[in-house]
Amino acid sequence: MSFNTFGHLFRVTTFGESHGVAVGCVVDGCPPRIPLDRNDIQPYLDKRRPGQSRFTTQRREPDEVRILSGVLEDDSTGAQVTTGTPITLVIDNVDQRSKDYSDIKNLYRPGHADFTYDVKYGLRDYRGGGRASARETAARVAAGAIARKVLPGMTVRGALVQMGPHKIDRAQWDWDEVERNAFFAPDAQAAGFFADYLDGVRKAGSSIGAVIEVVAEGVPAGLGAPVYGKLDADLAAGLMGINAVKGVEIGDGFAVAALSGEENGDEIRMGNDGRPRFLSNHAGGILGGISTGQPIVARFVVKPTSSILTPRRTVDRYGRDSEIVTKGRHDPCVGIRAVPIGEAMVACVLADHYLRQRGQIGDAPAWPFAPPAG
Ligand SMILES: Cc1cc2nc3c(=O)[nH]c(=O)nc-3n(C[C@H](O)[C@H](O)[C@H](O)COP(=O)(O)O)c2cc1C
């Protein structure tokens, strides 16, 4: 009844609070003999790390990962590899400032998890939000780095495609640009605009929402299962499980409501490589809950940060009307740092389904099938 675990065969359990000693995860089910050392994980944590620009929280966390278990030096290669036993990753919290939260100890921030935690558990870790803090997501990002190594040839990339009402120009999409700006935006011009826009939001003591798109390439056809194990359902659950995420779309998502059957169904021809070639990808790479072999495309929307400087009406835990202003260090647009987190969740779900496919089906007969004789 504790719900800190997700995945079936690639199984991730995260632990830790924002202002505790550390956060981390146990990854169980990772196959043995996969090369893995902390350098495979650290770059992804560095991408999520706070305090890298004026557009994210100024909490200073080095987010250095330690691997406590599940790896061994391989005699033949000298490389560190997974053993098949649980891999435990730990990331110390070093820059907690619990006193920043003393003013809101007994008050509920509108939009945050303060009220619901209190009403459910009868107490809450007010220091930084406890498990409701984005610190927990560092552990998912670390697990995602391992997941990427489980599915050979898979690439998972994410980008911020909308901030507030402002969308990027998709014609300008450049994946290299994502690494060059503070917003993980794939459109250089939009990134320049976002800088001025978010400066205004930040200086006003406010916050704003965003949309993130994650694309997974190199995912084989056949992952996922009908009905209760649909790949799209598991991706949606994984992405919705990220703090502050309020909606998920696969492929064209909600926009399919305005499409006709002709516009929506992705037509198929045979490619020169003997594999099917879809002429479009409205489905986002998933049909019937099963991957088509096309890129998997998921989008998720992240709400504006609840901790803002604007005075807000609320109540305290003793049932008295009150007002709250949240000071301290907060992200003005949570969506920015959600990009590597979304990538990690997609990678974990796909690694899990890859292992499930191997477990149930193994090697399916090669497609296209031989036509019946005669
Ligand atoms: C990367 C990231 C950073 C976040 N930073 C903050 C923050 O600085 N201040 C805040 O109030 N909420 C922040 N949040 C959002 C809260 O964690 C989240 O709103 C809270 O857990 C309530 O859950 P819900 O939004 O899913 O309802 C952040 C979330 C993410 C994913």
The ligand as a MOL file (V3000), in Angstrom:
LIG
                    3D

  0  0  0     0  0            999 V3000
M  V30 BEGIN CTAB
M  V30 COUNTS 31 33 0 0 0
M  V30 BEGIN ATOM
M  V30 1 C 11.2500 19.5470 -11.9060 0
M  V30 2 C 10.2130 20.0000 -10.9540 0
M  V30 3 C 10.4660 21.1080 -10.1550 0
M  V30 4 C 9.5010 21.5870 -9.2590 0
M  V30 5 N 9.7910 22.6970 -8.5180 0
M  V30 6 C 8.8410 23.1770 -7.6950 0
M  V30 7 C 9.0980 24.3480 -6.9340 0
M  V30 8 O 10.1940 24.9240 -6.9920 0
M  V30 9 N 8.1160 24.8100 -6.1210 0
M  V30 10 C 6.8790 24.2140 -6.0470 0
M  V30 11 O 6.0240 24.6870 -5.3320 0
M  V30 12 N 6.6150 23.0960 -6.7720 0
M  V30 13 C 7.5530 22.5810 -7.5750 0
M  V30 14 N 7.2840 21.4560 -8.3060 0
M  V30 15 C 5.9190 20.9050 -8.2860 0
M  V30 16 C 5.5650 20.0980 -7.0700 0
M  V30 17 O 6.5020 19.0630 -6.8600 0
M  V30 18 C 4.1560 19.5440 -7.2840 0
M  V30 19 O 3.3170 20.5270 -7.7540 0
M  V30 20 C 3.5850 18.9830 -6.0170 0
M  V30 21 O 4.2030 17.7600 -5.7500 0
M  V30 22 C 2.0750 18.7390 -6.0820 0
M  V30 23 O 1.7840 17.6940 -6.9550 0
M  V30 24 P 0.8610 17.8830 -8.2310 0
M  V30 25 O 1.3300 19.1480 -8.8670 0
M  V30 26 O 1.1650 16.6910 -9.0900 0
M  V30 27 O -0.5520 17.9810 -7.7930 0
M  V30 28 C 8.2600 20.9290 -9.1570 0
M  V30 29 C 8.0060 19.7840 -9.9420 0
M  V30 30 C 8.9710 19.3210 -10.8290 0
M  V30 31 C 8.6820 18.1210 -11.6560 0
M  V30 END ATOM
M  V30 BEGIN BOND
M  V30 1 1 1 2
M  V30 2 1 2 3
M  V30 3 2 2 30
M  V30 4 2 3 4
M  V30 5 1 4 5
M  V30 6 1 4 28
M  V30 7 2 5 6
M  V30 8 1 6 7
M  V30 9 1 6 13
M  V30 10 2 7 8
M  V30 11 1 7 9
M  V30 12 1 9 10
M  V30 13 2 10 11
M  V30 14 1 10 12
M  V30 15 2 12 13
M  V30 16 1 13 14
M  V30 17 1 14 15
M  V30 18 1 14 28
M  V30 19 1 15 16
M  V30 20 1 16 17
M  V30 21 1 16 18
M  V30 22 1 18 19
M  V30 23 1 18 20
M  V30 24 1 20 21
M  V30 25 1 20 22
M  V30 26 1 22 23
M  V30 27 1 23 24
M  V30 28 2 24 25
M  V30 29 1 24 26
M  V30 30 1 24 27
M  V30 31 2 28 29
M  V30 32 1 29 30
M  V30 33 1 30 31
M  V30 END BOND
M  V30 END CTAB
M  END
